[in-house]
Amino acid sequence: METDHQEGGTHEEPLGFALGAAARKLAKFYVQALADYPLTPSQLFLLRHLWIEDGLSLRDLGLRSQLDATSITWLIDQLEQAGLIERKRSTHDRRIVHVWLTKAGLQSQARLAPELEHWESVLYQGLLSHHTPEEIRAFRHVLATLINTLAEGDDLWEHLLASWDTRLDRLRSLTETTDQKELRSTHGENTSDRPLN
């Protein structure tokens, strides 16, 4: 990770910025890898979920791919126009829409799944020249934690603010209790009503 050399020491790039830079480079890698195919990396990412489990509901597909409703609908529209998937309403609940691979979608798996494995191998080998397999596994675990635990957009900030407020309240409680105990033991007086400076 590049560092900023400023007066007063070396500063690492913020984690979010570093992950963003890595994501942009990986997106370019996949765009180049898919140059001979009529798919974008986002479309391939979505198709891959259907290769694993065909017939997912739109909602489940969005959750698994970490995409909002607008993005998932837009990608599904594109894949449907390309003839790779089709939408069908559930027979049990007409409000639920399932996404199924077409014959062409299944054929895309036969062509692209081996390519995807090859690209993964290229990335892995590139990382191996700088890191051990254990470090790469640990990195995958950290990424999974970020993906699975960070909330989205405004929810993220609401969650963080609530968490910070709770921690601050606990810290205040601990600090006030400790200060009051110290004052009582030093001065031998009741300080429960005395405000802290």
N, C-alpha and C positions, 0 to 999 in steps of 0.2 A: 504494500500500500504506500502510495506516495505521501510524503510528509511536507508540511509547510515549514520552511526554515525562517523563523521570525526572531526578532530580538527577544531574548529571554528564554530561548530553548526551541526544541523541535515539537511540532504539534501534529498529531495524526489527523488524517482526514476524518470527519465525522462518519460514523458507521453507515448511516442512511445514504450519505453522498457516495461512499465507496461502493455500497451495494447497487446503487443506481447506475454508477459508471460501469460496473461489471455487467449489469443487466443489459445496458445499451450495447456493450461489446458482444455479448452472447446473442442478442437479437440480430446484430449484423452477421454473426457467424451463421445463424440459421437461415437468414435471408439468402446468403450466398449459397449455402448448402441446398436450398430449395429452388435455386435458379432454374433448374430443368423441370420443375413441377409447377402446376397451376395452383399452388397453395401458399398462404402466408404462414409464418410461424404460429400465429394465434389460431388459425384454422386447423393446423396440424395438431396443436395442443388439445383442441376440443375433440377432434377425431380420435385421438389416442385414448381419451376417456371412454369413447363409445367402443373402441376395439376391446377394451378391458371389460366393459359391461354395456352391452347394447340395450337400447330401450329405456334409458334413464329418463326421468321426468326432467323438464326444463329447469325446475327448481334445484333438483339434485345435481344436474350437470353444472349449473351456475355455482353451487357450493363447492363442488369438487375442483372446479377450474378457477375458483377464487375471482369470479367475474360478477359484476352487477347485472341487474335484469336488462338494462338497455344494451350493454355490450354483448351479453349472451344472445339476445334476440337478433341483433345485427349480424353476428357471426353465423347463427343458425340460418338466417335468411340467405346469406351468401352460400353456405354449404348446400342448402336446399336448391337454390338456383343452379348450382354446379351439378346437381343430380347425385350428390354423395350421401345425403340423408333425407328422411321424410318425417314429418310430424304427424302424430295420430293422437286423437283424444282417447282418454282412458274409457273403457267400457263400464267401469264401476263408478267413476266420478268424472263427468264431462268437463269439469273445471281444470282437470289435470291433463297436461299435454306431454306425451312421451316422444322421444327422439330415437329413430331407428336408422341404422345403416341401410342403404340400398345395395343392390348388387355391385354397383360401381364403388360404393363406400367400402364394401368388403374387399374388393379387388385392390383398392388403394392400400389396405392393410398389408396385403401380400407383397406389394411393391415397396412400400415406405417403411414398414416395421424393420426390415433388415438394414435399411439406410439409417434409420434412427439409432439402431444399436451401434452402427459403425461410427456415427457422429459422436455418440456418447463415449465410445472408446477413444476417439481422437482427443476429446476434451479431458478424459481421465488420464491418458498418457501424458498430455501436456502438463497436468497438475502433478503427476508423479515425478516429473523432472525437478520439482521444487518442494514436494511434500511427501510424507510417508502415507501409506494406505490408511493408517490409524488417524492421521490428521485430516485426511479427506473424509473419512467416516464421521469424525467429530464435526467437521464443517457442515456435512449434510444434516446432522442432528441439530446444529444451531439454526440452519435455514428452516428446517421443519418446525422448530420452536417458534421462530419469527412468523412463519406462515400461519401456524395453527393458533397462536395466542394473541397476535396483534389484531385489534379491532379495525374496522374500516373507517376511513374519513372522519366525519364529525364524531362518530362513536368512539374512535380511538382517543380523541382529545377529552371527551366527556369521561371516559374510563380512566385516563391518566390523571385528570384533575381530581376526580373522586379519590383515586388511590393516593395522590399526593396530599390531599386534604386530610385523609384518614391518618396517614403517617405523621403529618405535621401535628395533628391533634394528639396523637400518642406521644410524640416527642415533647410537646408542651406539657402534657400531663406528667411525664417522667421528670422533666426539668423542674416544674413547679413543686412536685412532691419532694424532690431531692433538695431544692433550695429551702423549702419550708422546714424540712427536717434539720438541715444545717443551722438555720436561724434559731430553731427551738433549742437545739443542743448547745449552741454558743451563748445565747442570751437567756435561756431558761424561761421563755415567755410564749404565750399562745399567739402564733402568727397566721392562723388560718384565715383571718379576715384582712390581712395586710396585702395590698397589691404588690406585685413584683415589678421592679424597674426594668 
